[in-house]
Amino acid sequence: MVFVDDDRPKKKLAHEIGQDVSLVSEGELEERIALLQGEIERLRGEVAKRRASRSAADAVFKL
């Protein structure tokens, strides 16, 4: 009898900066690039929100 572990949670893709990637497949490298690009966009969005908040506060206190 063969058991298939389809119910097991899939390993979450994670990337650590500076991690050795010499044994990582090309496909996984592409996935990591996409993951990191998504994270960069998320962080840029947060920076933009904070800048907007700071600009609004500066405008209020300049009055």
Secondary structure by P-SEA (a helix, b strand, c coil): cccccccccccccccccccccccccaaaaaaaaaaaaaaaaaaaaaaaaaaaaaaaaaaaaac
